[in-house]
Amino acid sequence: MAMTRHDSDPSTEKSHSLDIHTTRGKIEDLKARLDEAVHAGSARAVEKQHAKGKKTARERIEMLLDAGSFTEIDEFARHRSTNFGMEADRPYGDGVVTGYGTIDGRTVAIFSQDFTVMGGSLGEVYGQKMVKIQDFALKAGVPLIGINDSGGARIQEGVVSLGMYGEIFRRNVRLSGVIPQISLIMGPCAGGAVYSPALTDFTIMVNESSHMFITGPEVIKTVTGEEVGFEELGGAHTHSAKTGNSHYLAEDESDAIDYVKALLDYLPSNNLDDAPHYRAIKSIEDFSEQDLALDALIPDSSNQPYDIKKVIDAVVDESEFLEIHALFAPNIVVGFGRIEGAPVGIVANQPMQLAGTLDIDASEKAARFVRTCDAFSIPVITLVDVPGFLPGTSQEWNGIIRRGAKLLYAYGEATVPLITVITRKAYGGAYDVMGSKHLGADMNFAWPTAQIAVMGAQGAVNILYRKELADAKDPEALRKELITQYEDTLANPYIAAERGYVDSVIEPHQTRVEITKALRALRNKSDRLPDKKHGNIPL
């Protein structure tokens, strides 16, 4: 009598009449099992997923990877728990799809949590699959992309689930700075599960369909009495604009995946590889209209704003700039571009927002980005127009000293090529912080409009000439005269240039050329930090 698959595997719901004692039968049995693994989520669960505007775990992988490139690992893994009758429901894959494939021909490792299978909840085997693909990514030296859509820890498996989260977090830390780690939040990500994305390099969230929080609205209401909705508490917009936990707010899942592909195009596969490099299209000797327009960019009034992104567009190839954290701390702009086809990181004060001042959020945003660039050997270009740190009790009491020092630390420890251009204001301690020569910048340029000083002219005059202004018959006329005198004497780039703090004062339209030549000269830069286990960044 032929043995059916149902007879050989009582936990499998589907039954296929085939003789597994023959080669053909074994092959057909494999095909049936593979089909069951692919369709582990019920049709009803898949339908509910689609009704929410969400793709399934495998559909997301197909969208992200090159067609036909995905190789799955552990598709037959199943949980071994017998608690609460779980032995009767043992789907293949256990709620997460893992494997590797290519994006634009480059190998990446990937996991995609499957909400259609037990709500994507993480148990022992599920966690083991994720740990295994993390270890694979490290050994292979390839980026790891995680697609998160999970109900959290599998309650039925208890502390084992919590233990596996710890194993995942530990590997996130070990992988940090070795391979790029990118997290896509495509649904719920709650409780302890949020710390894995938080430990990765970049997190992308989808508007109105992804959420992250430690404790949900119901728990918060019970404990504190506060009433808050899912979207307000931990939605994509909240984390993109308020908390900074999300680096990009995607309109939909397709937009999120496109952003990941664009991001990978600027990153190396690991910390020992070079980032993708493309042939330069335009000669640096050919000045463009964008270059020449920089000569008229800075307003005559130092209090009038302008858009620093116009400088970025003129400097990078084809004006292509991939901004990171666009909605968070907009008073500083960070992101990736290319110069002569090679990736660079851009850090720039934005005079259009808070006059370009540095605050807690801007400092931490820029510090993290500089450290990311340094980890993967991407040169950093810093564009400076900063009147200082944002004043106020809120900033002081919330730790601007400690948290602003993170940016100092990031520049001070960076060993990649560092090039700084001061376009206008560089006042006080903020001058030091923003990629100054004193923190180790390799080449520092200034426009003739640069004002490098301890403070702005008006504040300095009010302090230096307090008595004279108080005794003057026409204090406003005297103040105006003294401000002009101060600006002519001190608030210019030439005092710094005399001392070598600025390597050259350049015409604005020469910026792209000078940065390009500096990058060429620094291509083989060699810099080594003192031997130590690790530094102690002010956290």
C-alpha positions as CSV (number, residue, x, y, z in Angstrom):
1,M,0.0,0.0,0.0
2,A,1.4,3.4,-0.9
3,M,2.1,5.7,2.0
4,T,0.6,9.1,1.7
5,R,2.3,12.3,2.9
6,H,-0.5,12.7,5.4
7,D,0.4,9.2,6.9
8,S,4.1,10.1,7.1
9,D,3.6,13.6,8.5
10,P,0.4,13.7,10.8
11,S,0.9,17.4,11.5
12,T,0.5,18.4,7.9
13,E,-3.1,19.3,7.0
14,K,-2.7,18.7,3.2
15,S,-2.7,15.2,1.9
16,H,-1.2,14.1,-1.3
17,S,-1.4,10.5,-2.6
18,L,2.1,9.6,-3.7
19,D,4.5,6.8,-3.1
20,I,7.5,8.3,-1.2
21,H,9.4,5.0,-1.6
22,T,10.2,6.0,-5.2
23,T,12.5,8.7,-6.5
24,R,9.6,10.3,-8.4
25,G,7.5,10.2,-5.3
26,K,10.2,11.8,-3.2
27,I,10.6,14.6,-5.7
28,E,6.8,15.2,-5.9
29,D,6.7,15.2,-2.1
30,L,9.4,17.9,-2.0
31,K,7.4,20.0,-4.5
32,A,4.3,19.6,-2.4
33,R,6.2,20.7,0.7
34,L,7.7,23.6,-1.1
35,D,4.3,24.7,-2.2
36,E,3.0,24.4,1.3
37,A,5.9,26.5,2.6
38,V,5.2,29.3,0.0
39,H,1.5,29.3,1.0
40,A,2.0,28.9,4.7
41,G,-0.4,31.8,5.4
42,S,-4.1,31.1,4.9
43,A,-5.9,32.7,1.9
44,R,-8.0,34.6,4.4
45,A,-4.9,36.0,6.2
46,V,-3.4,37.0,2.9
47,E,-6.7,38.7,1.9
48,K,-6.7,40.7,5.2
49,Q,-3.1,41.7,4.6
50,H,-3.9,43.0,1.1
51,A,-7.0,44.8,2.4
52,K,-4.7,46.9,4.6
53,G,-2.7,47.9,1.6
54,K,0.2,45.6,2.7
55,K,2.1,43.0,0.7
56,T,2.9,39.6,2.0
57,A,6.4,38.7,3.1
58,R,7.3,37.0,-0.2
59,E,5.7,39.7,-2.3
60,R,8.0,42.2,-0.6
61,I,11.0,40.1,-1.3
62,E,10.1,39.9,-4.9
63,M,9.7,43.7,-5.1
64,L,13.1,44.3,-3.5
65,L,15.3,41.7,-5.2
66,D,16.3,41.2,-8.8
67,A,13.9,38.9,-10.5
68,G,14.6,35.3,-9.9
69,S,17.6,35.9,-7.6
70,F,16.2,34.9,-4.3
71,T,17.5,31.8,-2.6
72,E,15.5,30.8,0.5
73,I,17.0,29.3,3.6
74,D,15.2,27.2,6.2
75,E,11.8,27.1,4.4
76,F,11.0,23.8,6.1
77,A,11.8,25.0,9.7
78,R,8.9,24.6,12.1
79,H,8.4,25.3,15.8
80,R,8.6,22.5,18.3
81,S,6.4,23.9,21.0
82,T,3.6,21.8,22.4
83,N,2.2,24.5,24.8
84,F,-1.5,25.5,24.4
85,G,-2.1,22.9,21.7
86,M,0.5,24.4,19.3
87,E,1.5,21.0,18.1
88,A,-1.6,21.0,16.0
89,D,-0.4,24.1,14.0
90,R,3.2,23.9,12.7
91,P,3.4,25.9,9.5
92,Y,6.5,25.7,7.4
93,G,8.8,28.7,7.8
94,D,7.4,29.5,11.2
95,G,6.4,33.0,10.3
96,V,9.6,34.5,8.7
97,V,11.1,34.1,5.3
98,T,14.9,34.2,5.2
99,G,17.6,34.0,2.4
100,Y,19.7,35.9,0.1
101,G,19.5,37.4,-3.4
102,T,20.7,40.4,-5.4
103,I,19.8,44.1,-5.8
104,D,21.2,45.5,-9.0
105,G,23.5,42.5,-9.2
106,R,24.9,42.9,-5.6
107,T,24.3,40.2,-3.1
108,V,22.3,41.0,0.0
109,A,20.9,38.9,2.9
110,I,17.3,39.4,3.8
111,F,14.6,38.4,6.3
112,S,10.9,39.2,5.8
113,Q,8.5,38.7,8.7
114,D,5.2,37.1,7.7
115,F,2.2,38.6,9.5
116,T,-0.1,36.0,7.8
117,V,1.5,33.2,9.8
118,M,0.7,33.4,13.5
119,G,0.8,37.2,13.3
120,G,4.5,37.1,12.5
121,S,5.1,36.4,16.2
122,L,8.7,35.4,17.1
123,G,9.4,32.1,18.8
124,E,12.5,29.9,19.2
125,V,12.8,28.6,15.7
126,Y,11.7,31.9,14.1
127,G,14.5,33.6,16.1
128,Q,17.0,30.9,15.1
129,K,16.3,31.6,11.5
130,M,16.9,35.3,11.9
131,V,20.1,34.7,13.9
132,K,21.3,32.3,11.1
133,I,20.8,34.9,8.4
134,Q,22.5,37.6,10.5
135,D,25.5,35.2,10.9
136,F,25.4,34.5,7.1
137,A,25.5,38.2,6.3
138,L,28.5,38.7,8.5
139,K,30.5,35.8,7.0
140,A,29.5,36.7,3.5
141,G,30.2,40.4,4.0
142,V,26.9,41.5,2.5
143,P,24.3,44.1,3.6
144,L,21.4,42.8,5.7
145,I,17.9,44.0,5.0
146,G,15.2,43.2,7.5
147,I,11.5,43.6,6.7
148,N,9.6,43.9,10.0
149,D,5.9,43.1,10.3
150,S,5.3,41.2,13.5
151,G,3.0,41.0,16.5
152,G,6.0,40.6,18.7
153,A,7.1,37.8,21.0
154,R,5.2,34.5,20.7
155,I,3.5,34.4,24.1
156,Q,3.0,30.6,24.0
157,E,6.8,30.1,23.9
158,G,7.5,32.3,26.9
159,V,11.0,33.3,27.8
160,V,12.5,31.4,24.9
161,S,11.1,34.2,22.6
162,L,12.7,36.8,24.8
163,G,16.0,35.0,24.7
164,M,16.0,34.9,20.9
165,Y,15.4,38.7,20.8
166,G,18.5,39.1,22.9
167,E,20.5,36.9,20.5
168,I,19.3,39.1,17.6
169,F,20.2,42.3,19.4
170,R,23.7,41.0,20.2
171,R,24.3,40.3,16.5
172,N,22.9,43.7,15.5
173,V,25.7,45.2,17.6
174,R,28.3,42.8,16.3
175,L,27.3,43.6,12.7
176,S,27.3,47.4,13.3
177,G,30.0,49.1,11.3
178,V,30.9,45.9,9.5
179,I,28.0,45.5,7.0
180,P,25.2,47.9,6.3
181,Q,22.0,47.0,8.2
182,I,18.7,48.4,6.9
183,S,15.3,48.0,8.5
184,L,12.0,48.3,6.7
185,I,9.0,48.7,9.1
186,M,6.0,47.4,7.0
187,G,3.5,46.8,9.8
188,P,3.6,46.6,13.6
189,C,6.9,46.5,15.5
190,A,6.2,46.7,19.2
191,G,7.8,45.9,22.6
192,G,11.3,44.6,22.6
193,A,11.2,44.0,18.9
194,V,11.7,47.7,18.2
195,Y,15.3,47.5,19.5
196,S,16.6,45.5,16.5
197,P,15.6,48.3,14.0
198,A,17.0,50.9,16.4
199,L,20.4,49.2,16.3
200,T,20.6,49.1,12.6
201,D,22.0,51.8,10.3
202,F,18.8,53.0,8.6
203,T,15.1,52.5,9.3
204,I,12.4,53.2,6.8
205,M,8.7,53.4,7.7
206,V,5.5,53.5,5.6
207,N,3.0,56.2,6.2
208,E,-0.2,55.1,8.0
209,S,0.6,51.3,7.9
210,S,3.7,50.9,10.1
211,H,4.1,51.5,13.8
212,M,6.8,51.2,16.4
213,F,6.4,51.6,20.2
214,I,7.6,50.0,23.4
215,T,4.1,50.1,25.1
216,G,0.9,50.4,23.1
217,P,-1.9,52.9,23.6
218,E,-4.0,50.6,25.9
219,V,-1.1,50.1,28.3
220,I,-0.3,53.8,28.3
221,K,-3.9,54.6,29.1
222,T,-3.9,52.1,32.0
223,V,-0.7,53.2,33.5
224,T,-0.7,57.0,32.9
225,G,-4.2,57.8,31.9
226,E,-3.1,59.3,28.6
227,E,-5.2,58.6,25.6
228,V,-3.2,58.4,22.3
229,G,-3.8,56.6,19.0
230,F,-1.5,54.2,17.3
231,E,-0.5,56.7,14.6
232,E,0.1,59.6,16.9
233,L,2.1,57.4,19.4
234,G,4.3,55.4,17.0
235,G,3.3,56.0,13.4
236,A,5.7,56.7,10.6
237,H,5.2,60.4,10.6
238,T,5.8,60.6,14.4
239,H,9.1,58.7,14.1
240,S,10.2,60.6,11.0
241,A,9.5,64.1,12.3
242,K,9.5,63.9,16.2
243,T,11.6,61.1,17.5
244,G,14.1,60.6,14.6
245,N,13.8,56.8,14.8
246,S,12.8,56.7,11.2
247,H,15.2,57.9,8.5
248,Y,12.6,58.1,5.7
249,L,8.8,58.4,5.6
250,A,7.6,56.4,2.6
251,E,4.3,57.0,0.9
252,D,3.7,53.3,0.4
253,E,5.6,50.0,0.4
254,S,6.8,50.5,-3.2
255,D,8.3,53.9,-2.2
256,A,10.0,52.4,0.8
257,I,11.6,49.7,-1.3
258,D,12.8,52.2,-3.9
259,Y,14.4,54.2,-1.2
260,V,16.3,51.1,0.1
261,K,17.6,50.4,-3.4
262,A,18.7,54.1,-3.8
263,L,20.4,53.9,-0.4
264,L,22.3,50.8,-1.1
265,D,23.7,52.4,-4.3
266,Y,25.8,54.7,-2.0
267,L,27.0,52.1,0.4
268,P,29.7,49.4,0.2
269,S,28.8,45.8,0.8
270,N,31.0,45.8,3.9
271,N,33.5,48.0,5.7
272,L,36.4,46.6,3.7
273,D,34.9,47.1,0.2
274,D,34.6,50.2,-1.8
275,A,31.2,51.8,-2.4
276,P,29.8,51.6,-6.0
277,H,31.6,54.1,-8.2
278,Y,30.3,55.4,-11.5
279,R,32.1,57.2,-14.3
280,A,32.0,60.9,-14.0
281,I,30.0,62.6,-16.7
282,K,31.1,66.3,-16.4
283,S,34.6,67.7,-16.3
284,I,35.4,69.8,-13.2
285,E,36.8,72.5,-15.4
286,D,33.4,73.2,-17.0
287,F,31.6,75.6,-14.7
288,S,27.8,75.3,-14.9
289,E,25.0,77.8,-14.3
290,Q,24.6,76.3,-10.9
291,D,28.2,76.9,-10.0
292,L,28.0,80.6,-11.2
293,A,24.7,81.1,-9.3
294,L,26.5,80.5,-6.0
295,D,28.3,83.8,-6.4
296,A,25.0,85.6,-5.8
297,L,23.5,83.1,-3.3
298,I,24.5,84.8,0.0
299,P,22.3,87.8,0.9
300,D,23.9,91.1,1.8
301,S,22.1,91.0,5.1
302,S,23.5,88.3,7.4
303,N,20.1,87.9,9.0
304,Q,18.5,86.9,5.7
305,P,18.2,83.1,5.1
306,Y,18.9,81.2,1.9
307,D,18.6,77.5,1.0
308,I,21.8,75.5,1.6
309,K,20.4,72.7,-0.7
310,K,21.3,75.0,-3.6
311,V,25.0,74.6,-2.7
312,I,24.5,70.8,-2.3
313,D,22.9,70.6,-5.8
314,A,25.8,72.5,-7.3
315,V,28.4,70.4,-5.7
316,V,27.2,66.8,-6.3
317,D,27.0,65.0,-9.6
318,E,23.8,65.7,-11.6
319,S,22.3,67.4,-8.6
320,E,21.4,64.0,-7.3
321,F,21.1,64.1,-3.5
322,L,19.6,61.3,-1.3
323,E,18.5,63.1,1.9
324,I,18.5,61.2,5.2
325,H,16.2,62.2,8.1
326,A,14.6,64.9,5.9
327,L,11.7,65.6,8.4
328,F,13.7,65.4,11.6
329,A,15.8,68.4,12.8
330,P,15.6,70.2,9.4
331,N,18.0,72.9,10.7
332,I,20.7,70.5,9.5
333,V,20.7,68.6,6.3
334,V,22.5,65.2,5.8
335,G,22.5,62.7,3.0
336,F,24.5,61.1,0.2
337,G,25.6,62.4,-3.2
338,R,28.4,61.6,-5.6
339,I,31.4,63.6,-6.7
340,E,33.2,62.3,-9.8
341,G,31.0,59.3,-9.5
342,A,32.1,58.3,-6.0
343,P,29.8,58.5,-3.0
344,V,30.2,61.3,-0.4
345,G,28.3,62.2,2.7
346,I,27.0,65.7,3.0
347,V,26.4,67.6,6.4
348,A,25.1,71.1,6.0
349,N,23.5,73.7,8.3
350,Q,20.2,75.0,6.9
351,P,19.7,78.7,7.4
352,M,16.0,78.3,6.3
353,Q,15.3,76.5,9.6
354,L,16.1,77.9,13.0
355,A,18.7,80.1,11.3
356,G,20.8,77.0,11.0
357,T,21.5,76.8,14.7
358,L,22.6,73.5,16.2
359,D,20.2,72.0,18.8
360,I,20.0,68.6,20.5
361,D,18.2,66.9,17.6
362,A,20.5,68.4,14.9
363,S,23.6,67.4,16.8
364,E,22.6,63.8,17.3
365,K,21.3,63.5,13.7
366,A,24.5,64.8,12.2
367,A,26.7,62.8,14.7
368,R,25.1,59.5,13.7
369,F,25.4,60.3,10.0
370,V,29.1,61.2,10.3
371,R,29.8,58.0,12.2
372,T,27.9,56.0,9.6
373,C,30.0,57.5,6.8
374,D,33.2,57.0,8.7
375,A,32.3,53.3,9.4
376,F,32.0,52.6,5.7
377,S,34.8,54.8,4.4
378,I,32.6,57.5,2.8
379,P,34.2,61.0,2.7
380,V,32.3,63.7,4.5
381,I,31.7,67.2,3.0
382,T,30.6,69.8,5.6
383,L,28.9,73.0,4.5
384,V,28.9,75.5,7.4
385,D,26.5,78.4,8.1
386,V,25.9,78.2,11.9
387,P,25.3,81.1,14.3
388,G,25.8,78.9,17.3
389,F,23.8,76.5,19.5
390,L,20.1,77.1,20.0
391,P,19.7,79.0,23.3
392,G,17.0,78.2,25.9
393,T,16.3,76.3,29.1
394,S,14.7,73.4,27.3
395,Q,18.0,72.8,25.4
396,E,20.1,73.2,28.5
397,W,18.0,71.1,30.8
398,N,17.6,68.3,28.2
399,G,21.4,67.9,27.9
400,I,22.7,70.0,25.0
401,I,26.2,69.9,26.5
402,R,26.3,66.1,26.6
403,R,24.3,65.5,23.5
404,G,25.9,68.3,21.4
405,A,29.3,66.8,22.3
406,K,28.3,63.7,20.3
407,L,28.9,65.7,17.1
408,L,32.3,66.8,18.4
409,Y,33.1,63.2,19.1
410,A,31.9,62.0,15.7
411,Y,34.1,64.5,13.8
412,G,37.0,64.0,16.2
413,E,37.2,60.2,15.7
414,A,36.5,60.2,11.9
415,T,39.4,59.0,9.8
416,V,37.8,59.4,6.3
417,P,38.6,62.4,4.1
418,L,36.9,65.5,5.7
419,I,36.4,68.6,3.7
420,T,34.7,71.7,5.1
421,V,33.4,74.8,3.3
422,I,32.3,77.8,5.4
423,T,29.7,79.8,3.4
424,R,28.7,82.4,5.9
425,K,28.5,82.3,9.7
426,A,30.7,80.1,11.9
427,Y,30.3,81.5,15.4
428,G,31.5,80.3,18.8
429,G,31.7,76.7,19.8
430,A,29.6,75.8,16.8
431,Y,32.5,76.8,14.5
432,D,34.6,74.1,16.2
433,V,31.9,71.5,16.1
434,M,31.1,71.8,12.4
435,G,34.1,70.0,10.9
436,S,36.8,72.6,11.9
437,K,40.5,72.1,11.2
438,H,41.0,71.7,14.9
439,L,38.8,68.5,15.0
440,G,40.9,67.0,12.2
441,A,39.3,68.2,8.9
442,D,41.8,67.7,6.0
443,M,40.9,70.7,3.8
444,N,38.9,73.8,5.0
445,F,37.7,76.4,2.5
446,A,35.8,79.6,3.1
447,W,33.8,81.9,0.9
448,P,34.6,85.6,1.1
449,T,31.2,86.0,2.7
450,A,32.4,83.8,5.7
451,Q,32.1,85.3,9.2
452,I,34.3,83.4,11.5
453,A,34.2,84.8,15.0
454,V,33.3,84.1,18.7
455,M,29.9,85.6,18.2
456,G,27.8,87.7,15.8
457,A,28.7,91.4,15.4
458,Q,25.6,92.8,17.2
459,G,26.1,90.6,20.3
460,A,29.8,91.3,20.4
461,V,29.3,95.1,20.1
462,N,26.7,95.1,22.8
463,I,29.2,93.4,25.2
464,L,32.4,95.2,24.1
465,Y,30.9,98.7,24.0
466,R,28.2,98.6,26.6
467,K,29.4,101.7,28.4
468,E,30.0,103.7,25.2
469,L,26.5,102.8,23.9
470,A,24.9,103.8,27.2
471,D,26.6,107.2,27.1
472,A,26.1,107.9,23.4
473,K,23.8,110.7,22.2
474,D,22.7,108.5,19.3
475,P,23.3,104.9,20.4
476,E,21.8,103.3,17.3
477,A,24.0,105.2,15.0
478,L,27.1,104.3,17.1
479,R,26.0,100.7,17.3
480,K,25.7,100.5,13.5
481,E,29.1,102.0,13.1
482,L,30.7,99.7,15.6
483,I,29.0,96.6,14.0
484,T,30.5,97.5,10.7
485,Q,33.9,98.0,12.3
486,Y,33.7,94.7,14.0
487,E,32.7,92.8,10.8
488,D,35.5,94.5,8.9
489,T,38.0,93.6,11.6
490,L,37.0,90.2,12.9
491,A,33.9,88.7,11.2
492,N,35.7,87.6,8.0
493,P,37.6,84.5,6.8
494,Y,41.0,86.1,6.6
495,I,42.0,86.0,10.3
496,A,41.4,82.3,10.2
497,A,43.2,82.0,6.9
498,E,46.3,83.8,8.3
499,R,46.6,81.1,10.9
500,G,45.9,78.2,8.6
501,Y,42.6,77.3,10.1
502,V,41.2,77.9,6.6
503,D,43.3,76.5,3.8
504,S,42.0,78.8,1.1
505,V,39.4,81.5,0.6
506,I,37.6,80.7,-2.6
507,E,35.0,82.2,-4.9
508,P,31.7,80.4,-4.4
509,H,31.5,79.2,-8.0
510,Q,34.9,77.4,-7.4
511,T,33.4,75.2,-4.6
512,R,32.8,72.0,-6.7
513,V,36.2,72.2,-8.3
514,E,38.1,72.7,-5.0
515,I,36.2,69.9,-3.3
516,T,36.8,67.6,-6.2
517,K,40.5,68.3,-6.3
518,A,40.8,67.8,-2.5
519,L,39.0,64.4,-2.8
520,R,41.4,63.3,-5.5
521,A,44.4,64.3,-3.3
522,L,42.9,62.5,-0.2
523,R,41.9,59.3,-2.1
524,N,44.7,57.4,-0.3
525,K,44.4,59.2,3.0
526,S,45.8,57.1,5.9
527,D,44.9,58.0,9.5
528,R,44.9,55.8,12.5
529,L,43.3,56.2,15.9
530,P,45.3,55.3,19.1
531,D,45.0,51.6,20.0
532,K,42.1,51.1,22.4
533,K,39.2,48.8,23.0
534,H,36.7,51.6,22.1
535,G,36.1,55.2,23.0
536,N,33.5,56.4,25.4
537,I,31.1,58.6,23.4
538,P,28.9,60.8,25.6
539,L,25.6,59.0,25.3
